[in-house]
């Protein structure tokens, strides 16, 4: 997708601080980290949202999940981390290229979702 920010990162048109790359996936540091470790994992092929993923994406999505722990450990996470996939407007997805946040650090991350109460 020519206007997709993450597709431009995959192609090298926009630089990113890479954590990992292979033929199927790319992991790179978030530009606005919310914890000491915060990186994104994306399929290189454009899939707009988790709604758009189908069984044909099973292998790449499995690879993303399987690599998350390994990469988090390599970046110093020792006692757990959080993964987040925002989907669509209500899920607060900002970039419409499927991506998973991996967030961790030495301290607990706090509640999963703020109830606003």
Secondary structure as the mmCIF struct_conf table of DSSP 4:
data_model
#
loop_
_struct_conf.conf_type_id
_struct_conf.id
_struct_conf.beg_label_comp_id
_struct_conf.beg_label_asym_id
_struct_conf.beg_label_seq_id
_struct_conf.end_label_comp_id
_struct_conf.end_label_asym_id
_struct_conf.end_label_seq_id
TURN_TY1_P TURN_TY1_P1 UNK A 2 UNK A 3
HELX_RH_AL_P HELX_RH_AL_P1 UNK A 5 UNK A 11
TURN_TY1_P TURN_TY1_P2 UNK A 12 UNK A 12
BEND BEND1 UNK A 13 UNK A 14
STRN STRN1 UNK A 18 UNK A 21
BEND BEND2 UNK A 23 UNK A 24
STRN STRN2 UNK A 25 UNK A 29
TURN_TY1_P TURN_TY1_P3 UNK A 31 UNK A 32
BEND BEND3 UNK A 34 UNK A 36
STRN STRN3 UNK A 37 UNK A 43
BEND BEND4 UNK A 44 UNK A 45
HELX_RH_3T_P HELX_RH_3T_P1 UNK A 50 UNK A 52
HELX_RH_3T_P HELX_RH_3T_P2 UNK A 55 UNK A 57
HELX_RH_AL_P HELX_RH_AL_P2 UNK A 58 UNK A 74
TURN_TY1_P TURN_TY1_P4 UNK A 75 UNK A 76
BEND BEND5 UNK A 79 UNK A 79
STRN STRN4 UNK A 81 UNK A 84
TURN_TY1_P TURN_TY1_P5 UNK A 88 UNK A 92
BEND BEND6 UNK A 95 UNK A 97
STRN STRN5 UNK A 99 UNK A 104
BEND BEND7 UNK A 106 UNK A 107
BEND BEND8 UNK A 112 UNK A 113
#
